[in-house]
């Protein structure tokens, strides 16, 4: 994995046989489940962010590569998920803000754990902790991969192979093969085989599922520079992934990883769920009470204003004096007009 090349770097047989996490005591099944859940977080977060599939696939491949060089115990999932997704957005020229990525990944985790889906405030300690984990995760991925973030994906090859085998008119084979290529992102297949082998393995299994024959003379996989044994191994990896059920509660931090080893993670998540719901209920009750108080004060002010406007409040002395003066002037003016009218109506001969 050390030499820079346009081809995808592959893990060595020694790394595949025993990963750094397994050397530190983690079982192969637990590591596979944690890798799969990390890829689930990337895929679900990228879907919410409306990212292209190339970005999400690149992030998942980078995560798989990283955990063949470093252990999950030393670098927990959450920071590496944030770091690889942020890095893939840069390499695939689809940049996203740090805040958007953090909020979306946090919401996906809360949804999986049935926490209240409250977006983190951009100024609280939780947000800054996640931001630090993202920056450190991105730095560690670049350091351990020696800045080799070249990822060649099999999507283009898959489309060409389906067209060459005249399978594009089939009703189910193209979509099924495409789904298999996406599903394989949750497995170490992308670190063990080159893209042409992955594309051939997806086509092989999809055609077999749909009972569609493929050319055997010459062997169709040989035309695409793939090995028959490797194609079968890819198909078996898809089958194994379908049989595995990944739980939606997996340790994301070093503290949670210790709880997971002690069997206390589920209890911790349930306790956190209760505390977060109680806190949210208290905040909603307080906000409702404040709203009722504000509405009551507003009603009192309106009634007081209406009382002033209806004229029942005593006028000031100045107002009384001004009113009296206006009435007096009106009477004088009326009397003067009546006298003038009386005199003008008299016409001596």
C-alpha positions as CSV (number, residue, x, y, z in Angstrom):
1,X,0.0,0.0,0.0
2,X,3.0,2.3,0.2
3,X,3.8,2.9,-3.5
4,X,1.8,5.6,-5.3
5,X,-0.1,4.3,-8.4
6,X,-3.1,5.1,-10.4
7,X,-4.4,1.6,-9.5
8,X,-6.1,1.0,-6.2
9,X,-3.6,0.0,-3.5
10,X,-4.5,-3.4,-2.1
11,X,-4.0,-4.9,1.3
12,X,-1.3,-7.5,1.7
13,X,-2.2,-11.1,2.6
14,X,-0.8,-10.5,6.1
15,X,-3.0,-7.5,6.7
16,X,-6.1,-9.4,5.4
17,X,-5.3,-12.4,7.6
18,X,-4.9,-10.2,10.8
19,X,-5.8,-6.6,10.8
20,X,-4.4,-4.1,13.4
21,X,-7.7,-4.2,15.3
22,X,-7.5,-8.0,15.6
23,X,-3.9,-7.9,16.8
24,X,-5.2,-5.8,19.7
25,X,-7.8,-8.3,20.7
26,X,-10.9,-7.5,18.6
27,X,-12.7,-10.4,17.0
28,X,-13.1,-10.6,13.3
29,X,-16.9,-10.6,13.5
30,X,-17.0,-7.4,15.7
31,X,-14.6,-5.6,13.4
32,X,-16.6,-6.5,10.4
33,X,-19.8,-5.2,12.1
34,X,-18.1,-2.0,13.1
35,X,-16.7,-1.4,9.6
36,X,-20.1,-2.1,8.1
37,X,-21.8,0.3,10.5
38,X,-19.3,3.0,9.8
39,X,-20.0,2.6,6.1
40,X,-23.7,2.8,6.9
41,X,-23.1,6.2,8.6
42,X,-21.3,7.5,5.6
43,X,-23.9,6.3,3.1
44,X,-26.9,7.6,5.1
45,X,-25.2,11.0,5.8
46,X,-24.2,11.4,2.2
47,X,-27.8,10.6,1.1
48,X,-29.2,13.3,3.4
49,X,-26.5,15.8,2.1
50,X,-27.5,14.9,-1.5
51,X,-23.9,13.9,-2.3
52,X,-23.1,11.9,-5.5
53,X,-22.6,8.2,-5.1
54,X,-18.9,8.6,-6.1
55,X,-18.3,10.8,-3.0
56,X,-19.9,8.3,-0.6
57,X,-18.1,5.4,-2.2
58,X,-14.7,7.1,-2.0
59,X,-15.2,7.9,1.7
60,X,-16.1,4.3,2.4
61,X,-13.1,2.9,0.5
62,X,-10.8,5.3,2.3
63,X,-12.2,4.1,5.7
64,X,-11.7,0.5,4.7
65,X,-8.1,1.2,3.7
66,X,-7.4,3.1,6.9
67,X,-8.4,0.3,9.2
68,X,-6.0,-2.1,7.5
69,X,-3.2,0.2,8.7
70,X,-4.5,1.4,12.0
71,X,-6.8,-0.1,14.7
72,X,-10.3,0.8,15.7
73,X,-9.1,0.8,19.4
74,X,-6.6,3.7,18.6
75,X,-8.9,5.6,16.2
76,X,-12.6,5.1,17.0
77,X,-15.3,5.2,14.3
78,X,-16.9,8.6,14.7
79,X,-13.8,10.7,14.0
80,X,-12.7,8.5,11.1
81,X,-16.3,8.6,9.6
82,X,-16.3,12.4,9.8
83,X,-12.8,12.7,8.5
84,X,-13.1,10.4,5.5
85,X,-16.5,11.9,4.5
86,X,-15.0,15.4,4.7
87,X,-11.9,14.3,2.8
88,X,-13.9,12.6,0.0
89,X,-15.9,15.7,-0.5
90,X,-12.7,17.5,-1.3
91,X,-11.1,14.9,-3.5
92,X,-14.3,14.5,-5.6
93,X,-14.7,18.3,-5.8
94,X,-18.0,18.4,-4.0
95,X,-17.1,20.4,-0.9
96,X,-19.4,20.6,2.1
97,X,-19.2,22.7,5.2
98,X,-17.8,21.2,8.4
99,X,-21.0,22.1,10.2
100,X,-23.3,20.4,7.7
101,X,-21.3,17.2,7.8
102,X,-21.2,17.2,11.6
103,X,-24.9,17.9,12.0
104,X,-26.0,15.2,9.5
105,X,-23.8,12.5,10.9
106,X,-24.9,13.4,14.4
107,X,-28.6,13.2,13.3
108,X,-28.1,9.8,11.7
109,X,-26.5,8.4,14.9
110,X,-29.3,9.9,17.0
111,X,-31.9,8.3,14.7
112,X,-30.3,4.9,14.9
113,X,-30.2,5.1,18.7
114,X,-33.7,6.6,18.9
115,X,-32.5,9.8,20.5
116,X,-34.4,13.1,20.1
117,X,-33.3,14.4,16.7
118,X,-32.1,17.8,17.9
119,X,-29.4,19.6,15.8
120,X,-26.3,20.5,17.8
121,X,-25.7,24.2,18.5
122,X,-22.8,25.5,16.6
123,X,-21.4,27.1,19.8
124,X,-21.7,24.4,22.4
125,X,-19.1,22.0,23.7
126,X,-20.6,19.0,21.9
127,X,-20.2,20.6,18.5
128,X,-16.6,21.6,19.1
129,X,-15.7,18.1,20.3
130,X,-17.1,16.7,17.0
131,X,-15.3,19.3,15.0
132,X,-12.0,18.4,16.7
133,X,-12.6,14.7,16.0
134,X,-13.3,15.4,12.3
135,X,-10.1,17.4,11.9
136,X,-8.0,14.9,13.7
137,X,-9.6,12.0,11.8
138,X,-8.9,13.6,8.4
139,X,-5.3,14.3,9.5
140,X,-4.8,10.7,10.6
141,X,-6.3,9.3,7.4
142,X,-3.9,11.3,5.3
143,X,-1.0,10.4,7.5
144,X,-1.6,6.7,7.5
145,X,-2.4,6.5,3.8
146,X,0.6,8.6,3.0
147,X,-1.7,11.1,1.2
148,X,-2.6,8.4,-1.4
149,X,-6.3,9.0,-1.7
150,X,-6.6,7.8,-5.3
151,X,-9.8,5.7,-5.5
152,X,-10.8,3.9,-8.7
153,X,-14.4,2.8,-8.6
154,X,-16.1,0.0,-10.7
155,X,-19.2,1.9,-11.8
156,X,-18.0,2.9,-15.2
157,X,-16.5,-0.6,-15.8
158,X,-19.8,-2.2,-14.7
159,X,-21.8,-0.2,-17.3
160,X,-19.3,-1.1,-20.1
161,X,-19.3,-4.8,-19.2
162,X,-23.1,-4.9,-19.1
163,X,-23.3,-3.3,-22.5
164,X,-20.6,-5.6,-23.9
165,X,-22.5,-8.7,-22.6
166,X,-25.8,-7.3,-24.0
167,X,-27.3,-7.3,-20.6
168,X,-28.6,-3.8,-20.6
169,X,-32.0,-4.9,-21.9
170,X,-32.5,-7.4,-19.1
171,X,-35.1,-6.3,-16.6
172,X,-33.3,-7.0,-13.4
173,X,-29.7,-7.8,-14.0
174,X,-28.3,-4.2,-14.4
175,X,-30.0,-2.8,-11.3
176,X,-29.1,-5.9,-9.3
177,X,-25.5,-5.7,-10.3
178,X,-25.4,-2.0,-9.4
179,X,-26.9,-2.7,-6.0
180,X,-24.2,-5.4,-5.4
181,X,-21.4,-3.0,-6.2
182,X,-22.9,-0.5,-3.7
183,X,-23.3,-3.2,-1.0
184,X,-19.7,-4.4,-1.4
185,X,-18.6,-1.0,0.0
186,X,-19.4,-2.3,3.4
187,X,-16.9,-5.1,3.1
188,X,-13.1,-5.2,2.6
189,X,-13.6,-6.3,-1.0
190,X,-12.5,-2.9,-2.4
191,X,-9.2,-3.3,-0.5
192,X,-8.7,-6.8,-1.7
193,X,-9.6,-6.7,-5.4
194,X,-9.3,-4.4,-8.3
195,X,-12.4,-2.7,-9.8
196,X,-12.7,-5.0,-12.9
197,X,-12.9,-8.1,-10.6
198,X,-15.5,-6.4,-8.4
199,X,-17.6,-5.5,-11.5
200,X,-17.4,-9.1,-12.8
201,X,-18.3,-10.5,-9.4
202,X,-21.4,-8.3,-9.2
203,X,-22.5,-9.3,-12.8
204,X,-21.8,-13.0,-12.1
205,X,-24.1,-13.1,-9.0
206,X,-26.8,-10.9,-10.6
207,X,-26.9,-13.1,-13.7
208,X,-27.1,-16.2,-11.6
209,X,-29.9,-14.8,-9.5
210,X,-31.9,-14.0,-12.6
211,X,-31.0,-17.3,-14.4
212,X,-29.3,-15.5,-17.3
213,X,-26.6,-17.3,-19.2
214,X,-23.2,-15.8,-19.8
215,X,-20.6,-16.6,-22.5
216,X,-18.2,-19.4,-21.7
217,X,-16.2,-19.7,-24.9
218,X,-14.1,-17.7,-24.4
219,X,-14.8,-17.2,-20.7
220,X,-16.4,-13.8,-20.3
221,X,-14.5,-12.9,-17.2
222,X,-11.1,-13.5,-19.0
223,X,-12.1,-10.9,-21.6
224,X,-12.3,-8.3,-18.8
225,X,-9.0,-9.3,-17.2
226,X,-10.5,-11.0,-14.2
227,X,-9.7,-14.2,-12.5
228,X,-12.4,-16.9,-12.0
229,X,-11.5,-17.6,-8.4
230,X,-11.5,-13.9,-7.5
231,X,-14.9,-13.4,-9.2
232,X,-16.3,-16.2,-7.1
233,X,-14.8,-14.8,-3.9
234,X,-16.5,-11.4,-4.6
235,X,-19.8,-13.2,-5.1
236,X,-19.3,-15.1,-1.8
237,X,-18.6,-11.7,0.0
238,X,-21.9,-10.4,-1.3
239,X,-23.7,-13.5,0.1
240,X,-21.9,-13.2,3.4
241,X,-22.9,-9.6,3.7
242,X,-26.6,-10.5,3.0
243,X,-26.5,-13.0,5.8
244,X,-25.0,-10.7,8.4
245,X,-27.2,-8.4,10.4
246,X,-25.5,-5.3,11.7
247,X,-26.9,-3.8,14.9
248,X,-27.7,-0.1,14.9
249,X,-26.0,0.5,18.2
250,X,-22.2,0.3,17.8
251,X,-19.4,2.0,19.8
252,X,-18.4,5.3,18.2
253,X,-15.9,6.6,20.8
254,X,-13.1,5.1,23.0
255,X,-15.4,5.3,26.0
256,X,-18.2,3.5,24.3
257,X,-15.8,0.9,23.0
258,X,-14.8,0.1,26.6
259,X,-18.5,-0.1,27.5
260,X,-19.1,-2.4,24.5
261,X,-16.4,-4.7,25.7
262,X,-18.0,-4.8,29.1
263,X,-21.5,-5.4,27.7
264,X,-22.8,-2.1,29.1
265,X,-23.2,-0.1,25.9
266,X,-26.9,-0.9,25.4
267,X,-27.7,0.2,29.0
268,X,-25.7,3.4,28.5
269,X,-27.6,4.2,25.3
270,X,-30.9,3.6,27.0
271,X,-30.0,5.9,29.9
272,X,-28.8,8.6,27.5
273,X,-32.0,8.3,25.5
274,X,-34.1,8.8,28.7
275,X,-32.0,11.8,29.8
276,X,-32.2,13.5,26.5
277,X,-35.9,13.0,26.2
278,X,-36.5,14.3,29.7
279,X,-34.3,17.3,29.0
280,X,-36.2,18.0,25.7
281,X,-39.6,17.7,27.5
282,X,-38.4,20.1,30.2
283,X,-37.2,22.6,27.6
284,X,-40.5,22.4,25.6
285,X,-42.5,22.8,28.8
286,X,-40.5,25.9,29.8
287,X,-40.9,27.4,26.3
288,X,-44.6,26.8,26.4
289,X,-44.9,28.4,29.8
290,X,-42.9,31.4,28.6
291,X,-45.2,31.7,25.6
292,X,-48.3,31.7,27.8
293,X,-46.8,34.3,30.1
294,X,-46.0,36.6,27.1
295,X,-49.5,36.1,25.7
296,X,-51.0,37.0,29.1
297,X,-49.0,40.2,29.3
298,X,-49.9,41.2,25.8
299,X,-53.6,40.7,26.6
300,X,-53.4,42.9,29.6
301,X,-51.7,45.7,27.7
302,X,-54.4,45.5,25.0
303,X,-57.3,45.7,27.5
304,X,-55.6,48.6,29.2
305,X,-55.3,50.4,25.8
306,X,-58.9,49.7,25.0
307,X,-60.0,51.2,28.3
308,X,-58.1,54.4,27.6
309,X,-59.5,54.6,24.1
310,X,-63.2,54.3,25.1
311,X,-63.2,57.8,26.7
312,X,-64.0,56.8,30.3
313,X,-60.8,58.0,31.7
314,X,-61.1,61.5,33.2
315,X,-59.6,64.3,31.1
316,X,-56.9,66.6,32.3
317,X,-57.7,70.1,33.5
318,X,-56.1,71.5,30.4
319,X,-58.3,69.3,28.3
320,X,-61.4,70.6,30.2
321,X,-60.3,74.2,29.8
322,X,-59.6,73.8,26.1
323,X,-63.0,72.2,25.6
324,X,-64.8,75.0,27.5
325,X,-63.0,77.7,25.5
326,X,-64.0,76.0,22.2
327,X,-67.6,75.8,23.2
328,X,-67.6,79.5,24.3
329,X,-66.1,80.6,21.0
330,X,-68.6,78.5,19.1
331,X,-71.6,80.2,20.9
332,X,-70.2,83.7,20.3
333,X,-69.8,82.9,16.6
334,X,-73.3,81.6,16.3
335,X,-74.8,84.6,18.1
336,X,-72.9,87.0,15.9
337,X,-74.1,85.3,12.8
338,X,-77.7,85.3,14.0
339,X,-77.5,89.1,14.7
340,X,-76.1,89.8,11.3
341,X,-78.8,87.8,9.7
342,X,-81.5,89.6,11.6
343,X,-80.2,93.0,10.7
344,X,-79.7,92.1,7.0
345,X,-83.3,90.9,6.7
346,X,-84.6,94.3,7.7
347,X,-84.9,96.5,4.6
348,X,-86.2,100.1,5.4
349,X,-88.2,101.8,2.5
